[in-house]
Amino acid sequence: MFFNASFLTQGTDTEAYMPDSTQHTTDQAKDQASGVARAVGEAVGKKVEEVADKSKQAGADAVAGLGRTASTIADSVAEQSPAIADYVRGAGEKIDRLATDLRDKKVGDLMTSAVEFGRSQPIAMIAGAALVGFALSRLIKAGVATPSDSNSDSHGEQA
């Protein structure tokens, strides 16, 4: 019978009384687990990056739409208020640059820029977040289906 009393003098170090073959198997299992975790992390990371890129493109398209809207508004008020038209046109150009930046930059770079902007302009960041929240709430409310009148016609009326 094998008895190793060295664990009594070496504290809780499990490697001291673990046979070499068991230690080797444990190391192999750790290596395999690390390899699997790394592969899963890479696959998930690629999928997250793909979804983020699609969202980024959709956001850039929406921002570009706002830029076009600003340009259209500027053109429509140019005769009545040239100063306002110039201001709105300038805002539209800045919005177009934002759309271009969204398309050209990586998601990580955009996040870094947003964090830096938030630190340097906290009031503007809060105001922007409130504006985005308001816009999203309006979109959600507009997307909620209302009960149609066609269902009430088919129930309860008989000739």
MDAnalysis code that builds the backbone (N, CA, C; Angstrom):
import MDAnalysis as mda
import numpy as np

u = mda.Universe.empty(477, n_residues=159, atom_resindex=np.repeat(np.arange(159), 3), trajectory=True)
u.add_TopologyAttr("name", ["N", "CA", "C"] * 159)
u.add_TopologyAttr("resid", np.arange(1, 160))
u.add_TopologyAttr("resname", ["MET", "PHE", "PHE", "ASN", "ALA", "SER", "PHE", "LEU", "THR", "GLN", "GLY", "THR", "ASP", "THR", "GLU", "ALA", "TYR", "MET", "PRO", "ASP", "SER", "THR", "GLN", "HIS", "THR", "THR", "ASP", "GLN", "ALA", "LYS", "ASP", "GLN", "ALA", "SER", "GLY", "VAL", "ALA", "ARG", "ALA", "VAL", "GLY", "GLU", "ALA", "VAL", "GLY", "LYS", "LYS", "VAL", "GLU", "GLU", "VAL", "ALA", "ASP", "LYS", "SER", "LYS", "GLN", "ALA", "GLY", "ALA", "ASP", "ALA", "VAL", "ALA", "GLY", "LEU", "GLY", "ARG", "THR", "ALA", "SER", "THR", "ILE", "ALA", "ASP", "SER", "VAL", "ALA", "GLU", "GLN", "SER", "PRO", "ALA", "ILE", "ALA", "ASP", "TYR", "VAL", "ARG", "GLY", "ALA", "GLY", "GLU", "LYS", "ILE", "ASP", "ARG", "LEU", "ALA", "THR", "ASP", "LEU", "ARG", "ASP", "LYS", "LYS", "VAL", "GLY", "ASP", "LEU", "MET", "THR", "SER", "ALA", "VAL", "GLU", "PHE", "GLY", "ARG", "SER", "GLN", "PRO", "ILE", "ALA", "MET", "ILE", "ALA", "GLY", "ALA", "ALA", "LEU", "VAL", "GLY", "PHE", "ALA", "LEU", "SER", "ARG", "LEU", "ILE", "LYS", "ALA", "GLY", "VAL", "ALA", "THR", "PRO", "SER", "ASP", "SER", "ASN", "SER", "ASP", "SER", "HIS", "GLY", "GLU", "GLN", "ALA"])
u.atoms.positions = np.array([
    [0.846, -1.175, 0.000],
    [0.000, 0.000, 0.000],
    [0.891, 1.237, 0.000],
    [0.515, 2.225, -0.801],
    [1.299, 3.448, -0.947],
    [0.769, 4.505, 0.004],
    [1.642, 5.092, 0.832],
    [1.249, 6.151, 1.734],
    [2.339, 7.203, 1.734],
    [1.941, 8.416, 1.389],
    [2.895, 9.521, 1.321],
    [2.562, 10.480, 2.456],
    [3.380, 10.527, 3.464],
    [3.141, 11.371, 4.624],
    [3.660, 12.782, 4.429],
    [4.167, 13.101, 3.253],
    [4.738, 14.423, 3.037],
    [3.682, 15.523, 3.090],
    [2.421, 15.188, 2.876],
    [1.383, 16.217, 2.951],
    [1.240, 16.774, 4.351],
    [1.689, 16.033, 5.343],
    [1.607, 16.527, 6.709],
    [2.579, 17.672, 6.949],
    [3.678, 17.685, 6.251],
    [4.689, 18.712, 6.471],
    [4.630, 19.815, 5.421],
    [3.968, 19.584, 4.297],
    [3.973, 20.561, 3.223],
    [2.685, 21.355, 3.125],
    [1.809, 21.304, 4.052],
    [0.586, 22.109, 4.035],
    [-0.423, 21.568, 3.036],
    [-1.033, 22.446, 2.258],
    [-2.120, 22.047, 1.371],
    [-1.696, 21.939, -0.076],
    [-0.432, 21.852, -0.357],
    [0.054, 21.750, -1.723],
    [-0.303, 20.371, -2.273],
    [-1.306, 20.323, -3.156],
    [-1.801, 19.040, -3.668],
    [-0.807, 18.368, -4.579],
    [0.063, 19.108, -5.232],
    [1.023, 18.502, -6.141],
    [2.048, 17.646, -5.391],
    [2.263, 17.896, -4.105],
    [3.270, 17.170, -3.342],
    [2.896, 15.706, -3.171],
    [1.623, 15.390, -3.022],
    [1.242, 13.996, -2.825],
    [0.396, 13.451, -3.974],
    [0.421, 14.122, -5.120],
    [-0.296, 13.659, -6.299],
    [0.682, 12.891, -7.183],
    [0.345, 11.695, -7.603],
    [1.236, 10.937, -8.494],
    [1.469, 11.698, -9.789],
    [2.624, 11.452, -10.424],
    [2.995, 12.162, -11.651],
    [1.970, 11.968, -12.759],
    [1.440, 10.771, -12.905],
    [0.475, 10.506, -13.981],
    [-0.807, 11.313, -13.768],
    [-1.233, 11.463, -12.530],
    [-2.426, 12.254, -12.236],
    [-2.162, 13.725, -12.529],
    [-0.989, 14.196, -12.179],
    [-0.626, 15.594, -12.454],
    [-0.589, 15.834, -13.958],
    [-0.031, 14.883, -14.709],
    [0.033, 15.007, -16.166],
    [-1.374, 15.051, -16.764],
    [-2.264, 14.195, -16.280],
    [-3.651, 14.177, -16.762],
    [-4.356, 15.484, -16.424],
    [-4.107, 15.995, -15.235],
    [-4.699, 17.266, -14.829],
    [-4.212, 18.401, -15.724],
    [-2.926, 18.410, -16.024],
    [-2.375, 19.440, -16.914],
    [-2.976, 19.340, -18.312],
    [-3.135, 18.103, -18.804],
    [-3.753, 17.926, -20.122],
    [-5.188, 18.442, -20.130],
    [-5.929, 18.147, -19.068],
    [-7.321, 18.603, -18.982],
    [-7.382, 20.136, -18.945],
    [-6.463, 20.750, -18.216],
    [-6.410, 22.217, -18.168],
    [-6.115, 22.791, -19.550],
    [-5.156, 22.180, -20.246],
    [-4.795, 22.643, -21.588],
    [-5.972, 22.508, -22.549],
    [-6.655, 21.363, -22.486],
    [-7.808, 21.157, -23.359],
    [-8.919, 22.151, -23.041],
    [-9.185, 22.360, -21.749],
    [-10.220, 23.313, -21.352],
    [-9.866, 24.723, -21.804],
    [-8.602, 25.077, -21.690],
    [-8.165, 26.394, -22.151],
    [-8.347, 26.537, -23.654],
    [-8.006, 25.474, -24.391],
    [-8.169, 25.499, -25.839],
    [-9.630, 25.638, -26.246],
    [-10.499, 24.894, -25.591],
    [-11.934, 24.981, -25.889],
    [-12.455, 26.370, -25.539],
    [-12.079, 26.888, -24.393],
    [-12.536, 28.222, -23.980],
    [-12.050, 29.282, -24.955],
    [-10.826, 29.157, -25.404],
    [-10.279, 30.115, -26.364],
    [-11.052, 30.048, -27.687],
    [-11.346, 28.841, -28.165],
    [-12.083, 28.671, -29.422],
    [-13.492, 29.232, -29.308],
    [-14.148, 28.960, -28.189],
    [-15.498, 29.498, -27.979],
    [-15.447, 31.019, -27.904],
    [-14.468, 31.543, -27.195],
    [-14.317, 32.996, -27.094],
    [-14.100, 33.646, -28.440],
    [-13.286, 33.030, -29.279],
    [-13.034, 33.580, -30.615],
    [-14.298, 33.538, -31.463],
    [-15.035, 32.420, -31.398],
    [-16.261, 32.289, -32.194],
    [-17.312, 33.299, -31.739],
    [-17.482, 33.428, -30.430],
    [-18.448, 34.390, -29.896],
    [-18.005, 35.810, -30.227],
    [-16.712, 36.071, -30.094],
    [-16.192, 37.405, -30.410],
    [-16.453, 37.782, -31.854],
    [-16.257, 36.826, -32.773],
    [-16.512, 37.102, -34.185],
    [-17.988, 37.386, -34.423],
    [-18.857, 36.624, -33.770],
    [-20.302, 36.819, -33.954],
    [-20.723, 38.172, -33.370],
    [-20.209, 38.513, -32.207],
    [-20.524, 39.801, -31.596],
    [-20.039, 40.935, -32.491],
    [-18.852, 40.787, -33.044],
    [-18.312, 41.811, -33.935],
    [-19.179, 41.949, -35.188],
    [-19.652, 40.815, -35.712],
    [-20.507, 40.831, -36.905],
    [-21.833, 41.543, -36.616],
    [-22.445, 41.210, -35.482],
    [-23.711, 41.858, -35.113],
    [-23.498, 43.345, -34.859],
    [-22.416, 43.689, -34.181],
    [-22.118, 45.097, -33.908],
    [-21.881, 45.857, -35.204],
    [-21.214, 45.224, -36.176],
    [-20.965, 45.882, -37.449],
    [-22.267, 46.125, -38.205],
    [-23.169, 45.140, -38.183],
    [-24.468, 45.328, -38.841],
    [-25.248, 46.459, -38.168],
    [-25.222, 46.495, -36.846],
    [-25.910, 47.562, -36.113],
    [-25.277, 48.907, -36.411],
    [-23.966, 48.916, -36.508],
    [-23.245, 50.153, -36.818],
    [-23.651, 50.667, -38.190],
    [-23.735, 49.770, -39.161],
    [-24.133, 50.177, -40.515],
    [-25.566, 50.704, -40.527],
    [-26.459, 50.027, -39.800],
    [-27.840, 50.492, -39.736],
    [-27.904, 51.862, -39.067],
    [-27.121, 52.048, -38.020],
    [-27.067, 53.351, -37.351],
    [-26.524, 54.423, -38.267],
    [-25.487, 54.094, -39.036],
    [-24.910, 55.056, -39.979],
    [-25.933, 55.436, -41.039],
    [-26.705, 54.465, -41.506],
    [-27.746, 54.757, -42.496],
    [-28.817, 55.676, -41.912],
    [-29.203, 55.419, -40.662],
    [-30.213, 56.265, -40.013],
    [-29.686, 57.686, -39.817],
    [-28.442, 57.808, -39.406],
    [-27.838, 59.129, -39.213],
    [-27.737, 59.856, -40.552],
    [-27.360, 59.132, -41.609],
    [-27.286, 59.748, -42.938],
    [-28.664, 60.250, -43.367],
    [-29.704, 59.504, -43.019],
    [-31.072, 59.945, -43.306],
    [-31.399, 61.247, -42.595],
    [-30.934, 61.389, -41.355],
    [-31.135, 62.653, -40.627],
    [-30.407, 63.800, -41.320],
    [-29.220, 63.521, -41.823],
    [-28.461, 64.543, -42.547],
    [-29.198, 64.992, -43.796],
    [-29.766, 64.024, -44.528],
    [-30.541, 64.385, -45.728],
    [-31.780, 65.176, -45.357],
    [-32.418, 64.809, -44.251],
    [-33.600, 65.542, -43.789],
    [-33.232, 66.978, -43.439],
    [-32.106, 67.157, -42.755],
    [-31.664, 68.506, -42.399],
    [-31.403, 69.325, -43.657],
    [-30.807, 68.717, -44.658],
    [-30.542, 69.424, -45.913],
    [-31.848, 69.821, -46.600],
    [-32.824, 68.938, -46.593],
    [-34.126, 69.227, -47.200],
    [-34.826, 70.367, -46.461],
    [-34.749, 70.330, -45.141],
    [-35.359, 71.402, -44.339],
    [-34.666, 72.730, -44.637],
    [-33.345, 72.697, -44.717],
    [-32.587, 73.922, -45.012],
    [-33.011, 74.491, -46.365],
    [-33.165, 73.634, -47.353],
    [-33.588, 74.096, -48.678],
    [-34.997, 74.689, -48.637],
    [-35.875, 74.114, -47.830],
    [-37.262, 74.596, -47.807],
    [-37.418, 75.926, -47.077],
    [-36.512, 76.234, -46.137],
    [-36.633, 77.503, -45.409],
    [-35.636, 78.553, -45.882],
    [-34.870, 78.244, -46.901],
    [-33.812, 79.147, -47.370],
    [-34.351, 80.500, -47.807],
    [-35.488, 80.534, -48.470],
    [-36.035, 81.814, -48.952],
    [-36.562, 82.672, -47.809],
    [-37.239, 82.061, -46.840],
    [-37.818, 82.820, -45.732],
    [-36.772, 83.219, -44.695],
    [-35.855, 82.318, -44.394],
    [-34.853, 82.565, -43.344],
    [-33.500, 82.003, -43.766],
    [-32.733, 82.781, -44.495],
    [-31.426, 82.269, -44.941],
    [-30.485, 81.928, -43.787],
    [-30.553, 82.673, -42.702],
    [-29.656, 82.405, -41.562],
    [-29.991, 81.052, -40.926],
    [-31.266, 80.784, -40.762],
    [-31.681, 79.496, -40.195],
    [-31.311, 78.368, -41.150],
    [-31.509, 78.609, -42.446],
    [-31.161, 77.599, -43.443],
    [-29.674, 77.276, -43.377],
    [-28.828, 78.287, -43.229],
    [-27.382, 78.052, -43.130],
    [-27.042, 77.242, -41.878],
    [-27.694, 77.581, -40.774],
    [-27.463, 76.863, -39.521],
    [-27.876, 75.393, -39.661],
    [-29.062, 75.154, -40.224],
    [-29.558, 73.783, -40.395],
    [-28.685, 73.026, -41.395],
    [-28.244, 73.693, -42.449],
    [-27.375, 73.061, -43.436],
    [-26.038, 72.662, -42.788],
    [-25.489, 73.547, -41.958],
    [-24.251, 73.228, -41.236],
    [-24.434, 72.030, -40.313],
    [-25.584, 71.994, -39.633],
    [-25.873, 70.843, -38.762],
    [-25.983, 69.573, -39.598],
    [-26.603, 69.683, -40.761],
    [-26.724, 68.530, -41.650],
    [-25.377, 68.018, -42.112],
    [-24.434, 68.939, -42.394],
    [-23.089, 68.536, -42.805],
    [-22.364, 67.809, -41.677],
    [-22.547, 68.293, -40.444],
    [-21.934, 67.615, -39.297],
    [-22.542, 66.222, -39.112],
    [-23.838, 66.119, -39.329],
    [-24.504, 64.819, -39.224],
    [-23.979, 63.869, -40.297],
    [-23.758, 64.388, -41.511],
    [-23.190, 63.559, -42.583],
    [-21.787, 63.067, -42.215],
    [-20.977, 63.931, -41.593],
    [-19.635, 63.517, -41.163],
    [-19.720, 62.429, -40.102],
    [-20.715, 62.561, -39.210],
    [-20.918, 61.532, -38.191],
    [-21.266, 60.202, -38.854],
    [-22.137, 60.235, -39.858],
    [-22.505, 59.001, -40.567],
    [-21.275, 58.373, -41.233],
    [-20.444, 59.205, -41.816],
    [-19.222, 58.709, -42.453],
    [-18.288, 58.088, -41.409],
    [-18.141, 58.755, -40.273],
    [-17.310, 58.208, -39.195],
    [-17.857, 56.861, -38.720],
    [-19.179, 56.765, -38.594],
    [-19.775, 55.504, -38.158],
    [-19.460, 54.379, -39.142],
    [-19.478, 54.691, -40.411],
    [-19.200, 53.664, -41.419],
    [-17.720, 53.285, -41.437],
    [-16.843, 54.261, -41.254],
    [-15.412, 54.040, -41.439],
    [-14.683, 53.490, -40.218],
    [-15.157, 53.818, -39.023],
    [-14.444, 53.416, -37.808],
    [-14.906, 52.055, -37.317],
    [-14.032, 51.405, -36.560],
    [-14.375, 50.131, -35.922],
    [-15.207, 50.409, -34.684],
    [-15.952, 49.393, -34.252],
    [-16.844, 49.542, -33.100],
    [-16.061, 49.938, -31.851],
    [-14.909, 49.328, -31.636],
    [-14.087, 49.661, -30.462],
    [-13.646, 51.112, -30.469],
    [-13.274, 51.619, -31.661],
    [-12.872, 53.023, -31.778],
    [-14.048, 53.950, -31.473],
    [-15.238, 53.562, -31.932],
    [-16.429, 54.374, -31.660],
    [-16.743, 54.418, -30.172],
    [-16.577, 53.260, -29.506],
    [-16.832, 53.216, -28.064],
    [-15.829, 54.094, -27.311],
    [-14.578, 54.039, -27.722],
    [-13.556, 54.875, -27.092],
    [-13.876, 56.346, -27.290],
    [-14.271, 56.711, -28.507],
    [-14.634, 58.110, -28.788],
    [-15.823, 58.552, -27.939],
    [-16.813, 57.671, -27.793],
    [-17.995, 58.007, -27.001],
    [-17.629, 58.215, -25.533],
    [-16.753, 57.358, -25.015],
    [-16.325, 57.499, -23.615],
    [-15.560, 58.804, -23.423],
    [-14.662, 59.110, -24.355],
    [-13.892, 60.356, -24.257],
    [-14.814, 61.570, -24.347],
    [-15.789, 61.519, -25.249],
    [-16.736, 62.626, -25.374],
    [-17.558, 62.769, -24.100],
    [-17.982, 61.646, -23.539],
    [-18.753, 61.679, -22.298],
    [-17.978, 62.290, -21.142],
    [-16.690, 62.029, -21.096],
    [-15.857, 62.603, -20.034],
    [-15.636, 64.094, -20.238],
    [-15.474, 64.504, -21.501],
    [-15.186, 65.913, -21.762],
    [-16.457, 66.763, -21.821],
    [-17.581, 66.172, -22.197],
    [-18.843, 66.907, -22.342],
    [-19.989, 66.132, -21.677],
    [-19.994, 66.021, -20.352],
    [-21.020, 65.191, -19.703],
    [-22.442, 65.708, -19.908],
    [-22.620, 67.025, -19.945],
    [-23.970, 67.580, -20.129],
    [-24.481, 67.240, -21.530],
    [-23.625, 67.380, -22.513],
    [-24.029, 67.054, -23.886],
    [-24.343, 65.560, -24.003],
    [-23.585, 64.727, -23.316],
    [-23.831, 63.285, -23.361],
    [-25.178, 62.952, -22.735],
    [-25.488, 63.576, -21.614],
    [-26.780, 63.341, -20.961],
    [-27.921, 63.837, -21.840],
    [-27.741, 65.011, -22.437],
    [-28.777, 65.554, -23.327],
    [-28.964, 64.645, -24.541],
    [-27.869, 64.156, -25.099],
    [-27.964, 63.243, -26.236],
    [-28.656, 61.948, -25.866],
    [-28.345, 61.423, -24.685],
    [-28.989, 60.192, -24.231],
    [-30.491, 60.410, -24.047],
    [-30.863, 61.563, -23.500],
    [-32.286, 61.871, -23.330],
    [-32.972, 61.980, -24.690],
    [-32.313, 62.615, -25.638],
    [-32.877, 62.760, -26.983],
    [-33.042, 61.397, -27.654],
    [-32.040, 60.550, -27.529],
    [-32.135, 59.208, -28.104],
    [-33.253, 58.422, -27.426],
    [-33.357, 58.538, -26.122],
    [-34.436, 57.859, -25.394],
    [-35.807, 58.317, -25.840],
    [-35.951, 59.613, -26.025],
    [-37.225, 60.154, -26.499],
    [-37.536, 59.623, -27.895],
    [-36.548, 59.641, -28.778],
    [-36.754, 59.162, -30.152],
    [-37.120, 57.675, -30.161],
    [-36.432, 56.886, -29.348],
    [-36.754, 55.462, -29.282],
    [-38.154, 55.222, -28.740],
    [-38.556, 55.993, -27.736],
    [-39.904, 55.812, -27.195],
    [-40.957, 56.151, -28.241],
    [-40.690, 57.177, -29.047],
    [-41.636, 57.528, -30.121],
    [-41.695, 56.424, -31.171],
    [-40.538, 55.854, -31.509],
    [-40.519, 54.760, -32.478],
    [-41.264, 53.543, -31.959],
    [-41.062, 53.237, -30.692],
    [-41.737, 52.082, -30.103],
    [-43.236, 52.309, -30.068],
    [-43.662, 53.502, -29.649],
    [-45.095, 53.801, -29.623],
    [-45.701, 53.745, -31.015],
    [-44.976, 54.216, -32.011],
    [-45.486, 54.193, -33.384],
    [-45.566, 52.767, -33.914],
    [-44.717, 51.884, -33.423],
    [-44.696, 50.509, -33.898],
    [-45.690, 49.598, -33.214],
    [-46.289, 50.036, -32.127],
    [-47.245, 49.204, -31.413],
    [-48.521, 49.113, -32.238],
    [-48.978, 47.904, -32.460],
    [-50.183, 47.697, -33.273],
    [-51.417, 48.131, -32.495],
    [-52.299, 48.822, -33.180],
    [-53.570, 49.214, -32.578],
    [-54.634, 48.224, -33.015],
    [-55.650, 47.997, -32.190],
    [-56.698, 47.060, -32.582],
    [-57.386, 47.548, -33.857],
    [-57.570, 46.640, -34.786],
    [-58.202, 47.049, -36.038],
    [-59.709, 46.915, -35.942],
    [-60.374, 47.737, -36.718],
    [-61.834, 47.731, -36.711],
    [-62.386, 46.541, -37.483],
    [-61.569, 45.892, -38.294],
    [-62.058, 44.773, -39.102],
    [-62.448, 43.582, -38.241],
    [-61.819, 43.414, -37.079],
    [-62.179, 42.307, -36.205],
    [-63.545, 42.509, -35.587],
    [-63.930, 43.754, -35.304],
    [-65.213, 44.001, -34.666],
    [-66.356, 43.811, -35.645],
    [-66.111, 43.932, -36.971],
    [-67.151, 43.752, -37.962],
    [-67.541, 42.276, -38.087],
    [-66.615, 41.380, -37.862],
    [-66.919, 39.970, -38.059],
    [-67.580, 39.328, -36.856],
    [-67.640, 40.037, -35.723],
    [-68.235, 39.485, -34.510],
    [-69.488, 40.262, -34.144],
    [-70.543, 39.570, -33.831],
    [-71.707, 40.196, -33.236],
    [-72.726, 40.731, -34.230],
    [-72.424, 40.848, -35.509],
    [-73.401, 41.364, -36.447],
    [-73.899, 40.226, -37.309],
    [-75.216, 40.022, -37.303],
    [-75.807, 39.011, -38.166],
    [-76.910, 39.640, -38.965],
    [-77.115, 39.178, -40.179],
    [-78.141, 39.753, -41.039],
    [-79.454, 39.068, -40.893],
])
